[in-house]
Amino acid sequence: MATRRSFLFLAVFASLCHCTQGSPSGAEGTLGRVNRGKLTVKGSDTMVILGQRWAEAYAGIEPHAVVQITGGGTSTGIAALINGSTDICEASRPMSDREKEELRSKRGVPAVETKVALDALAIFVNSKNPLDEISLPALARLYAGETADWRQVGGAGHAVVLYGRESSSGTYGYFKERVLGGKDFAPSTQTLAGTSALANAVKGDEFGIGYGGVAYLEGIKALRVRTDERSTAVAPSPSTAKDGNYPISRFLYFYTAGEPTADVKKFIDWVQGPGGQEVVVEVGYYPLPKD
């Protein structure tokens, strides 16, 4: 599994090059035509390590390609796609209708969605936590601040320490919609920038709980999740994410402004192909279903 790094960085792969971003025309779609061989990818912190590994592997087969990977959160990546400062947005949630409309209005082309990997959103707890499973309603009560002690969900008697993501994160948006049903997070939730920081916080806090991409399970454990109090608890895995039995599984996406062309299309096709999907597995996410 990939070494965990800070959520925000720039990965540039080329020989003897100095990299700058292109300046697209507002009405033009995907930017591969503007700076041949030079691609910018921005967005999801959940996907930033995956993006880095894709860029590294792609440089091995396309040595003249330059792939710049930057995090900042899904919403940040979508904003960059709308204003034309990135070729590809990495997103851990689907674009909203409002965002799609804004992109079409400003760029004159539709948002094009490409699924690139499958993820089971993991519920992180410290390895010393005796709890092994939780229901979605119980998880919602924790993060809404309605439940404050581990004993109330079957754990040891101690106050729960909540860790969450910043609002620009696609994982934040997915969790808020899927788990909290749109409710606000408890004010006590400690907001952290990046899944790596969140996972490290839980690793060092016996009474902490967090959530994030399954690839970040290093030195912590993932709770099995039940849809409700009567259903069977399910662990995150490739099979349970693929068949939907794990209740908080999701796709990870690339978005482009218009249909990808030229070098952008070549990179995306590679990511969806055997080489790119092998990287998905190496990083700790799940490959796209073959069907």
Secondary structure, DSSP 8 states (H G I E B T S, - for coil): ------S---B---SS---------TT---GGGTSTTEEEEEE-STTHHHHHHHHHHHHHH-TT-EEEEE-S-HHHHHHHHHHT--SEEEESS---HHHHHHHHHHHSS-EEEEEEEEEE-EEEEETT----EEEHHHHHHHHTTS--BGGGGTS-SSB-EEEEE-TT-HHHHHHHHHTSTT----TT-EEESSHHHHHHHHHT-TTEEEEE-GGG-SSEEE-EEESSSSS--B---HHHHHHT-STTEEEEEEEEESS--HHHHHHHHHHHSHHHHHHHHHHTSB-----
